[in-house]
């Protein structure tokens, strides 16, 4: 399981490698370059699933096991 993901800001294109929480979904992320507050796209559980190059740990685990994702319900 990968615990880091490179987030790409859809507004300015800034990229940053970020550690993903394993016990909750991260619902907000502020771009260090332009200051935009990123939120998940419709249907995604967190900013990593929307803007990262690696999905969040709950999604990775579900993909590996073939189960339906049981994403965390407590956003950070």
Helices and strands as residue ranges (DSSP letters): E 4-8, E 15-19, E 28-30, E 37-39, H 47-51, H 57-65
